[in-house]
Amino acid sequence: MITSALFSDLYELTMAQGYFKRQNNRPCVFDMFFRRNPFRGGYAVLAGLEPLLEAIQAFHFDESDIAYLATLHLFDDDFLSYLKDFRFSGSVWAMDEGSLIFPSEPVLRIEAPIIEALLLEGLILNTINFQSLIATKTARIWLASGKSSIMEFGLRRAQGPDGAMSATRAAIIGGAAGTSNTLGGKLYGIPVMGTMAHAWVMSFPSEEEAFEQYAAIYPDKSVFLIDTYNTLGSGIEAAIKVGKKLQAQGKNFGVRLDSGDMQYLSTEVRKRLDAAGLPDAKISISNELTEEIIESLILNKAPIDSWGVGTHMVTGGQESSFTGVYKLAARQSETGAWLPVMKLSDNPAKITNPGIKQVWRLYDSDGFFKADVIGLHDETLNAEAMTTYYHPLNDYQSFSFKAAKAEELLHLKISGGVYTGQKETLQEMHQRASRQLECLHPTSRRLLNPHIYKVSLTKTLFTMKQKLLHSLRRG
């Protein structure tokens, strides 16, 4: 866990000194949100929250950090003295980890003196962005597989040790049943899984002997890698011979395919296993799997029982980053009044929503999510009456809806710098993601051209935004 407050971009520190020297360390509110769903999908899964909250509580500058900052010749002694006692004293509101999240809505809300809030930016975005990317990727893979057994095999392909550990954690939230990462198994309390490598097979005179020796050591955990030389020749033949001996002992076994045409090979292997009287033998596959490949295999009824996914799961594949940003939304004036603020842009998508906000999720009468609504934190949402909501980017779009149910999504996690929530297991976070995916309409879950889920503004927030927008544009 990162605890050094040096884990921050330099400009956060130079701005912090500016506020300090001008005695302008007044309370403010920042929102963390993201601009678009990854993978051209219809949703994202929030991950990384619990390690972030732990890091926020421990964030500080030690003596060596202060000494290093002094060598930069940018910071005055009085500011460095202030940093020696730096601790986060504010509040963090956030959605629950494992929740489905959507573009433009606040996922986290930070309320703190502006120096404290500023220095958290890098930590927040680094932690939430990466883990949410991986949890979302894994959820897509898990759904594509028909919610079958997905194994995270990505340690060797991840971007460094921290990337591997963070990815393992996030993958479990997204739907992986276990990991090959044994350190991840220890630290996160999750199942560890694995079979054998080609090196094991190649180190014996024959595949049959390799499988025999493995089965003798692990009679209850035997999964034979059959594509080292000839999948449909010596590989499956050796697996059947050894498998029958295990069957005679009342044991089951499996085979793994790591190369070739998975549709054809899995079908032929299944036929061979069934013909040999081994219908309970399982087939596992690996090799650069993506959600699109898995969905295609499922649609074509490939007889595959489990999936080992590495590279694309733990790196995000072709999309290597999550579009999370951290923006100022409100500040306290000298008189103590809260002032909403917003960023303007020629690109409407980059105009931010002002004020201290809450997010509500609306349900229809069938139990599906209908829309997420962003409003001011102190307004009352009368969602069970017919209400009009407004598009966050286009002032000419709105919709009216009478919700069957509405729930607040931002909950207090840290108050006065102290964690107030209750810790959950990764399995509990995954269960939340699973329940919410069931409540997201199938048209928004599909991989290709998903339906865009509505994120809208209340009339109160919409009116505030329009007034502030016109005021800022007038100068």
SULKACOR-V158894 format. One record per residue. N is the residue number from 1. PSI is psi as a letter, one per 40 degrees, with the letter a starting at -180 (* if undefined). Layout:
n = [N/N]
psi = [PSI/PSI]
This chain:
n = [1/2/3/4/5/6/7/8/9/10/11/12/13/14/15/16/17/18/19/20/21/22/23/24/25/26/27/28/29/30/31/32/33/34/35/36/37/38/39/40/41/42/43/44/45/46/47/48/49/50/51/52/53/54/55/56/57/58/59/60/61/62/63/64/65/66/67/68/69/70/71/72/73/74/75/76/77/78/79/80/81/82/83/84/85/86/87/88/89/90/91/92/93/94/95/96/97/98/99/100/101/102/103/104/105/106/107/108/109/110/111/112/113/114/115/116/117/118/119/120/121/122/123/124/125/126/127/128/129/130/131/132/133/134/135/136/137/138/139/140/141/142/143/144/145/146/147/148/149/150/151/152/153/154/155/156/157/158/159/160/161/162/163/164/165/166/167/168/169/170/171/172/173/174/175/176/177/178/179/180/181/182/183/184/185/186/187/188/189/190/191/192/193/194/195/196/197/198/199/200/201/202/203/204/205/206/207/208/209/210/211/212/213/214/215/216/217/218/219/220/221/222/223/224/225/226/227/228/229/230/231/232/233/234/235/236/237/238/239/240/241/242/243/244/245/246/247/248/249/250/251/252/253/254/255/256/257/258/259/260/261/262/263/264/265/266/267/268/269/270/271/272/273/274/275/276/277/278/279/280/281/282/283/284/285/286/287/288/289/290/291/292/293/294/295/296/297/298/299/300/301/302/303/304/305/306/307/308/309/310/311/312/313/314/315/316/317/318/319/320/321/322/323/324/325/326/327/328/329/330/331/332/333/334/335/336/337/338/339/340/341/342/343/344/345/346/347/348/349/350/351/352/353/354/355/356/357/358/359/360/361/362/363/364/365/366/367/368/369/370/371/372/373/374/375/376/377/378/379/380/381/382/383/384/385/386/387/388/389/390/391/392/393/394/395/396/397/398/399/400/401/402/403/404/405/406/407/408/409/410/411/412/413/414/415/416/417/418/419/420/421/422/423/424/425/426/427/428/429/430/431/432/433/434/435/436/437/438/439/440/441/442/443/444/445/446/447/448/449/450/451/452/453/454/455/456/457/458/459/460/461/462/463/464/465/466/467/468/469/470/471/472/473/474/475]
psi = [h/h/e/h/e/e/g/i/i/d/d/d/d/d/d/d/d/d/d/d/d/e/f/f/f/i/i/i/h/i/h/h/i/i/d/i/h/i/f/f/a/e/i/i/h/h/i/e/d/d/d/d/d/d/d/d/d/e/h/i/h/a/d/d/d/d/d/d/d/d/e/e/f/d/h/i/d/d/d/d/d/d/d/d/e/h/i/h/e/a/i/h/h/i/i/i/h/e/i/h/i/i/i/e/i/h/d/i/h/h/h/i/i/d/d/d/d/d/e/e/d/d/d/d/d/d/d/d/d/d/d/d/d/d/d/d/d/d/d/d/d/d/d/d/e/f/f/a/h/h/h/h/f/e/d/e/e/i/g/i/d/d/d/d/d/d/d/d/d/d/d/d/d/d/e/h/d/a/i/e/h/d/d/d/d/d/d/e/f/i/i/i/i/i/b/i/i/d/d/d/d/e/e/i/d/i/d/d/d/d/d/d/d/d/d/d/d/g/d/e/f/h/h/h/h/e/e/d/d/h/d/e/b/d/d/d/d/d/d/d/d/d/d/d/d/d/d/d/e/e/i/i/i/i/i/h/h/e/i/a/h/d/d/d/d/d/d/d/d/d/d/d/d/d/d/e/f/f/e/e/h/i/h/i/i/a/g/f/i/i/d/d/d/d/d/d/d/d/d/e/f/h/g/h/d/i/h/h/h/c/d/d/d/e/e/e/b/e/h/e/i/i/f/i/i/h/i/h/d/i/i/h/i/d/e/e/i/h/h/i/i/i/h/i/i/e/h/d/e/e/h/i/h/i/i/h/i/i/h/i/h/h/i/a/e/e/e/i/h/d/i/h/h/h/a/i/d/e/i/h/h/g/d/e/i/h/i/h/i/i/h/e/d/h/e/e/h/i/i/i/i/h/i/d/i/i/i/i/d/h/i/h/d/h/h/f/e/h/h/e/a/h/i/i/i/d/d/d/d/d/d/d/d/d/d/d/d/d/e/h/i/d/d/e/e/i/d/h/f/i/h/h/h/h/h/i/i/i/d/d/d/d/d/d/d/d/d/d/d/d/d/d/d/e/*]
